[in-house]
Amino acid sequence: MTDVPFGMTRAVRRRRRWPYVAGAVGLVLAAAAGALLARTLQYRGETMPGVREAIEQKEYAAAETEIVRVAKALEREAALLDSISSSLQP
């Protein structure tokens, strides 16, 4: 076996993985933000699009079912807001 002097060996440098992980996390966050932005831009000026579209197409039975669906969603959100506000008050 040959003895190699210490000064002649080259240190093995480990690759740092954090830039790759940070880049991957950044790409995932950018994709999620893009999807949310696309959805927001799709319905940005439309309030209750299901109701509006059904009324525009004169499908009043479908409009009524959409109104019931929107009302239930609003009731769920109101209950959520009530529970959050009651937990914040001392």
N, C-alpha and C positions, 0 to 999 in steps of 0.2 A: 504494500500500500504506500502511496506517495504522500508525503507530508506537504501540504500547501500552506505557505505562510498566511497568517491572518490578513495582512494587508493586501493580499492578492485576490481574495475572494470578494465577490460583489454581493452586496446585501440584496436579498429577495424582497422586493417591494410589493406589498399587498395592494390590490386595487380597492379603491374606496367605492363602496356600493351606494352610498347615500345619494350621489347625484342621479343615479339611475332610478332609485326609488322615488326621489323627489320629482323627477321628470314623469314617471308613470302616474304618480298621484296627481300631478298637474294636468296630465292628459285626461284622466278620469273626471276631474272636476270641470275641466273645460267642456267635455262632452255633455256632462249633466247640465251645465249652465246653458249650453247651446240648445239642448232639448227643452228646457224650461222657457227659454226665450222664444223658441219657435212656437211653443204652445201659447204663450202669452200674446204673441203677435197674431196668431190665428184668430183669437177671440177677443182682441183688444177693444173693439167698439161694440161688441154684442153683449147685451144684458139678457140673460136667460135664452141662449140661442135655440134650444129645443122648442120653447114656447113660440118664439118669434117665427121660426121656420115653419112650424105647423100652421100658424095663423096665416102666414103668407101663402101657403099652399092650400088654404081653406080646408084643412083636415082638422076639424074642430074636435073630434073625438080624441085624436092624438094630442091636440093642444091641451085638452083637459087632463089627460094622463101626465103630460109633461108638467102642467101646473101643480098637480098633486106631488109629483116627484120633487119639484123645486121647493114646494112648501115643506116637505119632510126634511130636505137638506137644510133649509133655513132654520127649522126647529132644532135640528141636531146642533147646528153651529151656535144657536142662541143658548142652548143648554150647556154647551162647552164653555162659552164665554161666561155664563153665570157661575159655573163651577170654578173657573179660574179666578173670577173676581171675588168669590166668597173665600177662596184660599188665600188671597192677597190681603184681605181686610183682617186687622187684628182682633 
